[in-house]
């Protein structure tokens, strides 16, 4: 089995238009071909209420169904820096673009907080207790990308994880 190398770059960015620190570049080796498991999402009403329907992630985005996700923002208090990551080039939405510290869809039947913990662990290898996550707001994103092939009607629960100092590079392990 061959391997495909993907590079994820992480930066801590100063808030309010400050200067960034040096990049942290992490190399990932992923088995080829990369086969993604089908993830089911709970379908919501336009007002964000659960229906009794769950569908595969691809179908949700094809059909423009409303659904939920989480964002986790890691903020270092001493330096006023926010951790960002660069999305992999193979992603079906916003490939190769900068993104928040960690994010992911809430799978059918899962809770927001459990998903926030899981995504942080899966994407960065950081394990934190529930009380480290502070829900700061919920926002609705409605957009269409990829020439109309990807419809994102997503309610995102945004959590902040505040650390005293930036998390050391050695603490990160990636999926």
Number of C-alpha atoms within 10 A of each C-alpha: 5 9 12 12 12 15 16 17 16 22 19 24 21 17 13 8 7 10 11 13 12 10 12 12 14 14 11 15 13 13 12 11 10 10 7 6 7 10 14 19 25 24 23 20 11 14 9 15 12 15 10 8 11 19 18 17 20 17 15 21 20 15 14 19 20 25 29 25 22 26 24 24 23 23 25 20 13 11 15 17 23 22 20 19 22 19 20 17 14 11 10 12 16 15 13 15 12 15 17 16 24 23 22 19 23 25 20 18 10 12 13 22 19 13 20 26 20 20 24 22 18 16 17 17 15 16 14 14 8 11 8 14 19 15 16 10 10 15 12 18 12 12 12 15 12 10 7 9 14 19 22 21 22 23 21 21 21 21 23 18 17 18 15 11 13 18 15 7 11 6 10 13 14 15 11
